[in-house]
Amino acid sequence: MSAYRPQSDDVTSAMDRATFDRLRAMTPEARLRAAAELTEAALLLTLAGLRLRHPAASDDELRLRAAVQRYGRPCMARCLGEDALRGIP
């Protein structure tokens, strides 16, 4: 038995190895493209969830809420000023 342990408890060792083999076979450009696509998908899911919780919010407000959720309120307050975050927890 191998001492290898998968990165996640819900994945078999064979599947974990196959995933890393596939990642190793990708070019750096392909890995970067895949990361960008996953980041975009995560943003779309975040915006969809925020839209469900704040149906009256504008697209700009939803993007601002997503930024606060991603980077934290203190960071966004430093970037945009506290006034820009009025009404957003």
C-alpha positions in Angstrom: 0.0 0.0 0.0 1.3 3.4 -1.0 1.8 6.2 1.5 0.2 8.7 -1.0 -2.8 10.5 0.3 -5.3 12.3 -1.9 -5.6 16.1 -1.6 -9.2 15.7 -0.6 -11.0 13.1 1.5 -13.8 12.6 -1.1 -11.4 11.7 -4.0 -9.7 8.3 -4.6 -5.9 8.2 -4.9 -6.2 7.1 -8.5 -8.4 10.1 -9.4 -6.2 12.5 -7.6 -3.1 11.2 -9.4 -5.0 11.4 -12.8 -5.9 15.0 -12.1 -2.3 16.0 -11.3 -1.0 14.1 -14.3 -3.4 16.0 -16.5 -2.4 19.3 -14.9 1.3 18.4 -15.4 0.6 17.7 -19.1 -0.9 21.1 -19.7 1.1 24.0 -21.0 1.5 27.0 -18.6 -0.8 29.0 -20.9 -3.5 26.3 -20.7 -3.2 26.2 -16.9 -3.5 29.9 -16.8 -6.5 29.9 -19.1 -8.2 27.2 -17.0 -7.5 29.2 -13.8 -9.0 32.3 -15.4 -12.1 30.3 -16.5 -12.6 28.9 -13.0 -12.2 32.4 -11.5 -14.9 33.7 -13.9 -17.2 30.8 -13.1 -16.8 31.5 -9.4 -17.6 35.2 -9.9 -20.7 34.3 -11.9 -21.9 31.9 -9.1 -21.2 34.6 -6.5 -23.2 37.2 -8.4 -26.1 34.7 -8.9 -26.2 34.1 -5.1 -26.0 37.8 -4.3 -28.8 38.4 -6.9 -31.0 35.9 -5.1 -30.4 37.6 -1.7 -30.6 41.2 -3.1 -33.1 41.1 -6.0 -33.5 44.8 -6.2 -29.8 45.5 -6.3 -28.3 47.0 -9.5 -25.5 45.2 -11.4 -23.0 47.7 -10.0 -24.1 47.1 -6.4 -23.9 43.3 -6.9 -20.3 43.7 -8.3 -19.5 45.9 -5.3 -21.0 43.3 -2.9 -19.0 40.6 -4.6 -15.8 42.6 -4.2 -16.5 43.2 -0.5 -17.1 39.4 -0.1 -13.9 38.5 -2.0 -11.5 41.1 -0.6 -13.1 42.1 2.7 -14.7 45.4 3.7 -11.5 47.0 5.1 -9.7 46.5 1.8 -12.6 47.9 -0.2 -13.0 50.8 2.1 -9.4 51.7 1.7 -9.7 51.4 -2.1 -13.0 53.1 -2.6 -13.7 55.0 0.6 -16.3 54.3 3.2 -18.9 56.4 1.4 -18.9 54.0 -1.5 -19.8 51.1 0.8 -22.7 52.8 2.5 -25.5 50.3 2.9 -23.3 47.3 2.2 -22.3 45.2 5.3 
